[in-house]
Amino acid sequence: MLGVHRAWLRRRFDAIDDAGYRGALDDADFAYTWDNFADVREFFRHAADAGRAVLFTAT
């Protein structure tokens, strides 16, 4: 996750071409996506530093 940079994620975000995606696909939606990704990345980093495992589900 540390290798994912904002510019890379923005390019991938801008490439979304899925009629089933219900997000806005605008700057505000990307900012929301990036901010939450950064928070999750930090959470995983703290868990790894503490030698802890993380279990999660994504729906």
Distance bins in CASP14 RR format, pairs under 12 A and 6 or more apart:
PFRMAT RR
TARGET T0000
AUTHOR 0000-0000-0000
RMODE 2
METHOD distances of the structure
MODEL  1
1 8 0 0 0 0 0 1 0 0 0 0 0
1 9 0 0 0 0 0 1 0 0 0 0 0
1 37 0 0 0 0 1 0 0 0 0 0 0
1 38 0 0 0 0 1 0 0 0 0 0 0
1 39 0 0 0 0 0 1 0 0 0 0 0
1 40 1 0 0 1 0 0 0 0 0 0 0
1 41 1 0 1 0 0 0 0 0 0 0 0
1 42 0 0 0 0 1 0 0 0 0 0 0
1 43 0 0 0 0 0 1 0 0 0 0 0
1 44 1 0 0 1 0 0 0 0 0 0 0
1 45 1 0 0 1 0 0 0 0 0 0 0
1 47 0 0 0 0 0 1 0 0 0 0 0
1 48 0 0 0 0 1 0 0 0 0 0 0
1 54 0 0 0 0 0 1 0 0 0 0 0
2 8 0 0 0 0 0 1 0 0 0 0 0
2 37 0 0 0 0 0 1 0 0 0 0 0
2 38 0 0 0 0 0 1 0 0 0 0 0
2 41 1 0 0 1 0 0 0 0 0 0 0
2 42 0 0 0 0 0 1 0 0 0 0 0
2 44 0 0 0 0 1 0 0 0 0 0 0
2 45 1 0 0 1 0 0 0 0 0 0 0
2 48 0 0 0 0 0 1 0 0 0 0 0
3 9 0 0 0 0 0 1 0 0 0 0 0
3 37 0 0 0 0 0 1 0 0 0 0 0
3 41 0 0 0 0 1 0 0 0 0 0 0
3 45 0 0 0 0 0 1 0 0 0 0 0
4 10 0 0 0 0 0 1 0 0 0 0 0
4 11 0 0 0 0 0 1 0 0 0 0 0
4 12 0 0 0 0 1 0 0 0 0 0 0
4 13 0 0 0 0 0 1 0 0 0 0 0
4 33 0 0 0 0 0 1 0 0 0 0 0
4 34 0 0 0 0 1 0 0 0 0 0 0
4 37 1 0 0 1 0 0 0 0 0 0 0
4 38 0 0 0 0 1 0 0 0 0 0 0
4 40 0 0 0 0 0 1 0 0 0 0 0
4 41 1 0 0 1 0 0 0 0 0 0 0
4 44 0 0 0 0 0 1 0 0 0 0 0
5 11 0 0 0 0 1 0 0 0 0 0 0
5 12 0 0 0 0 0 1 0 0 0 0 0
5 34 0 0 0 0 0 1 0 0 0 0 0
5 37 0 0 0 0 0 1 0 0 0 0 0
5 38 0 0 0 0 0 1 0 0 0 0 0
5 41 0 0 0 0 0 1 0 0 0 0 0
6 12 0 0 0 0 0 1 0 0 0 0 0
6 13 0 0 0 0 1 0 0 0 0 0 0
6 30 0 0 0 0 1 0 0 0 0 0 0
6 31 0 0 0 0 1 0 0 0 0 0 0
6 33 0 0 0 0 0 1 0 0 0 0 0
6 34 1 0 1 0 0 0 0 0 0 0 0
6 35 0 0 0 0 0 1 0 0 0 0 0
6 37 0 0 0 0 1 0 0 0 0 0 0
6 38 0 0 0 0 1 0 0 0 0 0 0
6 41 0 0 0 0 0 1 0 0 0 0 0
7 13 0 0 0 0 0 1 0 0 0 0 0
7 14 0 0 0 0 0 1 0 0 0 0 0
7 30 0 0 0 0 0 1 0 0 0 0 0
7 34 0 0 0 0 0 1 0 0 0 0 0
8 14 0 0 0 0 0 1 0 0 0 0 0
8 15 0 0 0 0 0 1 0 0 0 0 0
8 34 0 0 0 0 0 1 0 0 0 0 0
8 37 0 0 0 0 0 1 0 0 0 0 0
9 15 0 0 0 0 0 1 0 0 0 0 0
9 16 0 0 0 0 0 1 0 0 0 0 0
9 30 0 0 0 0 1 0 0 0 0 0 0
9 31 0 0 0 0 0 1 0 0 0 0 0
9 33 1 0 0 1 0 0 0 0 0 0 0
9 34 1 0 0 1 0 0 0 0 0 0 0
9 35 0 0 0 0 0 1 0 0 0 0 0
9 36 0 0 0 0 0 1 0 0 0 0 0
9 37 1 0 0 1 0 0 0 0 0 0 0
9 38 0 0 0 0 1 0 0 0 0 0 0
9 41 0 0 0 0 0 1 0 0 0 0 0
10 16 0 0 0 0 0 1 0 0 0 0 0
10 25 0 0 0 0 0 1 0 0 0 0 0
10 26 0 0 0 0 0 1 0 0 0 0 0
10 27 0 0 0 0 1 0 0 0 0 0 0
10 29 0 0 0 0 0 1 0 0 0 0 0
10 30 1 0 0 1 0 0 0 0 0 0 0
10 31 0 0 0 0 0 1 0 0 0 0 0
10 33 0 0 0 0 1 0 0 0 0 0 0
10 34 1 0 0 1 0 0 0 0 0 0 0
10 37 0 0 0 0 0 1 0 0 0 0 0
11 30 0 0 0 0 0 1 0 0 0 0 0
12 25 0 0 0 0 0 1 0 0 0 0 0
12 30 0 0 0 0 0 1 0 0 0 0 0
12 33 0 0 0 0 1 0 0 0 0 0 0
12 34 0 0 0 0 0 1 0 0 0 0 0
12 37 0 0 0 0 0 1 0 0 0 0 0
13 21 0 0 0 0 0 1 0 0 0 0 0
13 23 0 0 0 0 0 1 0 0 0 0 0
13 24 0 0 0 0 0 1 0 0 0 0 0
13 25 1 0 0 1 0 0 0 0 0 0 0
13 26 0 0 0 0 0 1 0 0 0 0 0
13 27 0 0 0 0 0 1 0 0 0 0 0
13 28 0 0 0 0 0 1 0 0 0 0 0
13 29 0 0 0 0 1 0 0 0 0 0 0
13 30 1 0 1 0 0 0 0 0 0 0 0
13 31 0 0 0 0 0 1 0 0 0 0 0
13 32 0 0 0 0 0 1 0 0 0 0 0
13 33 1 0 0 1 0 0 0 0 0 0 0
13 34 0 0 0 0 1 0 0 0 0 0 0
13 37 0 0 0 0 0 1 0 0 0 0 0
14 25 1 0 0 1 0 0 0 0 0 0 0
14 26 0 0 0 0 0 1 0 0 0 0 0
14 27 0 0 0 0 0 1 0 0 0 0 0
14 29 0 0 0 0 0 1 0 0 0 0 0
14 30 0 0 0 0 1 0 0 0 0 0 0
14 33 0 0 0 0 0 1 0 0 0 0 0
15 21 0 0 0 0 0 1 0 0 0 0 0
15 25 0 0 0 0 0 1 0 0 0 0 0
15 30 0 0 0 0 0 1 0 0 0 0 0
16 22 0 0 0 0 0 1 0 0 0 0 0
16 23 0 0 0 0 1 0 0 0 0 0 0
16 24 0 0 0 0 0 1 0 0 0 0 0
16 25 1 0 0 1 0 0 0 0 0 0 0
16 26 0 0 0 0 0 1 0 0 0 0 0
16 29 0 0 0 0 1 0 0 0 0 0 0
16 30 0 0 0 0 0 1 0 0 0 0 0
16 33 0 0 0 0 0 1 0 0 0 0 0
17 25 0 0 0 0 1 0 0 0 0 0 0
18 25 0 0 0 0 1 0 0 0 0 0 0
19 25 0 0 0 0 0 1 0 0 0 0 0
21 29 0 0 0 0 1 0 0 0 0 0 0
21 33 0 0 0 0 0 1 0 0 0 0 0
22 29 0 0 0 0 0 1 0 0 0 0 0
23 29 1 0 1 0 0 0 0 0 0 0 0
23 30 0 0 0 0 0 1 0 0 0 0 0
23 32 0 0 0 0 1 0 0 0 0 0 0
23 33 0 0 0 0 1 0 0 0 0 0 0
24 30 0 0 0 0 1 0 0 0 0 0 0
24 31 0 0 0 0 0 1 0 0 0 0 0
24 32 0 0 0 0 1 0 0 0 0 0 0
24 33 0 0 0 0 0 1 0 0 0 0 0
25 32 0 0 0 0 0 1 0 0 0 0 0
25 33 0 0 0 0 0 1 0 0 0 0 0
26 32 0 0 0 0 1 0 0 0 0 0 0
26 33 0 0 0 0 0 1 0 0 0 0 0
27 33 0 0 0 0 0 1 0 0 0 0 0
27 34 0 0 0 0 0 1 0 0 0 0 0
28 34 0 0 0 0 0 1 0 0 0 0 0
28 35 0 0 0 0 0 1 0 0 0 0 0
29 35 0 0 0 0 0 1 0 0 0 0 0
29 36 0 0 0 0 0 1 0 0 0 0 0
30 36 0 0 0 0 0 1 0 0 0 0 0
30 37 0 0 0 0 0 1 0 0 0 0 0
31 37 0 0 0 0 0 1 0 0 0 0 0
31 38 0 0 0 0 0 1 0 0 0 0 0
32 38 0 0 0 0 0 1 0 0 0 0 0
32 39 0 0 0 0 0 1 0 0 0 0 0
33 39 0 0 0 0 0 1 0 0 0 0 0
33 40 0 0 0 0 0 1 0 0 0 0 0
34 40 0 0 0 0 0 1 0 0 0 0 0
34 41 0 0 0 0 0 1 0 0 0 0 0
35 41 0 0 0 0 0 1 0 0 0 0 0
35 42 0 0 0 0 0 1 0 0 0 0 0
36 42 0 0 0 0 0 1 0 0 0 0 0
36 43 0 0 0 0 0 1 0 0 0 0 0
37 43 0 0 0 0 0 1 0 0 0 0 0
37 44 0 0 0 0 0 1 0 0 0 0 0
38 44 0 0 0 0 0 1 0 0 0 0 0
38 45 0 0 0 0 0 1 0 0 0 0 0
39 45 0 0 0 0 0 1 0 0 0 0 0
39 46 0 0 0 0 0 1 0 0 0 0 0
40 46 0 0 0 0 0 1 0 0 0 0 0
40 47 0 0 0 0 0 1 0 0 0 0 0
40 54 0 0 0 0 1 0 0 0 0 0 0
40 56 0 0 0 0 1 0 0 0 0 0 0
40 58 0 0 0 0 0 1 0 0 0 0 0
41 47 0 0 0 0 0 1 0 0 0 0 0
41 48 0 0 0 0 0 1 0 0 0 0 0
41 54 0 0 0 0 0 1 0 0 0 0 0
42 48 0 0 0 0 0 1 0 0 0 0 0
42 49 0 0 0 0 0 1 0 0 0 0 0
43 49 0 0 0 0 0 1 0 0 0 0 0
43 50 0 0 0 0 0 1 0 0 0 0 0
43 52 0 0 0 0 0 1 0 0 0 0 0
43 54 1 0 0 1 0 0 0 0 0 0 0
43 56 0 0 0 0 1 0 0 0 0 0 0
44 50 0 0 0 0 0 1 0 0 0 0 0
44 51 0 0 0 0 0 1 0 0 0 0 0
44 52 0 0 0 0 1 0 0 0 0 0 0
44 53 0 0 0 0 0 1 0 0 0 0 0
44 54 1 0 0 1 0 0 0 0 0 0 0
44 55 0 0 0 0 0 1 0 0 0 0 0
44 56 0 0 0 0 1 0 0 0 0 0 0
45 51 0 0 0 0 0 1 0 0 0 0 0
45 52 0 0 0 0 0 1 0 0 0 0 0
45 54 0 0 0 0 0 1 0 0 0 0 0
46 52 0 0 0 0 1 0 0 0 0 0 0
46 54 0 0 0 0 1 0 0 0 0 0 0
47 53 1 0 0 1 0 0 0 0 0 0 0
47 54 1 0 1 0 0 0 0 0 0 0 0
47 55 0 0 0 0 0 1 0 0 0 0 0
47 56 0 0 0 0 0 1 0 0 0 0 0
48 54 0 0 0 0 1 0 0 0 0 0 0
END
